Amino acid sequence: MQLYGTKITSRLLLGTAQYPSPAILMEAIHASETEIVTVSLRRETVGGSGAGFFDMLRQTGCRILPNTAGCHSADEAVTTAQMAREVFATNWIKLEVIGHSDTLQPDVFELVKAARILSDDGFNVFPYTTDDLIVGERLIEAGCDVLMPWGAPIGSGQGLRNPDALRSMRAHFPETPLIVDAGIGRPSHAVQAMELGMDAVLLNTAVAKARDPQCMSRAMGLAIQAGRTGFAADPIEPRDMAVPSTPILGLAELS
Amino acid sequence: MKITVNAEPHEVASLTLSAALSELGYDNPTLATAVNGSFVPRSERVDTALKDGDLLEVLSPMQGG
């Protein structure tokens, strides 16, 4: 998989929030075999822990994908992205512009606006978006080479609410890397996303809030590999009736 | 002068952003700054004059999804 010209082997992108401890976060990162972790920027206190956290993540060797989580306007998201680029020394930005505090639904109008400004400024934008095709087209026109449609609301763990829409996205954007971002709760959800032909899955809560995050991150990594391999194998279509799998030819007559 | 840093009121003697950060005790190398909603790159902090009532945001890496 190529993301903005960078070859990525692991198709799991992992969030770093909500783990019981930094040590468990590190275990989960290693167990998942992810190569990309998402991070954020928040207000720092004097003598705060931001530098230590960043140093710890750097030791994993993972690429850092900063986000603009919590931003509600294009202006806020652009400023946050500029700050993130300086701190994390990367042009990559997971662009989130939230429309509602309760649904955490993307404000796609502000999203497209911010994506255009940031792409023009040299950023590689990973937009957290809905599964709407027209919005996807607008984001690509704005300069995005990757789309990150939601599976379900952030943190909900509901799985893919609208698999048909993701299937349409795959058909409509055959060359664009599609990363399902948000809503994955279980390994079976991740398998389903990959079987639909998604290029990768970004998740956080499903691992961080599992009773055993290390075990779940490994399960998610395996599920994503299984789903991707199954997609590549081109599965059979369901049939209405039974079809014998054992050959009829040569069947003995015993009655 | 009176400025607001991360939503907290502060009284500082410094006249520039870089001096104010030092005065307030921010020595973490992984800080990003904004004044009145606009990003101020590290290289411009020394030339960024502050005025009474300015709103500073001082951000740092944090866990995120």
Interface residues (C-beta under 8 A of the other chain):
Chain A: G15 T16 A17 Q18 Y19 L25 T38 V39 S40 L41 R42 R43 E44 T45 V46 G47 G48 G50 A51 F53 F54 L57 P66 N67 A69 D75 E76 T79 T80 Q82 M83 A84 E86 V87 F88 I154 G155 N204 T205
Chain B: N6 A7 L24 G25 Y26 N28 P29 T30 L31 A32 T33 A34 G37 S38 F39 P41 R42 E57 V58 L59 S60 P61 M62 Q63 G64 G65
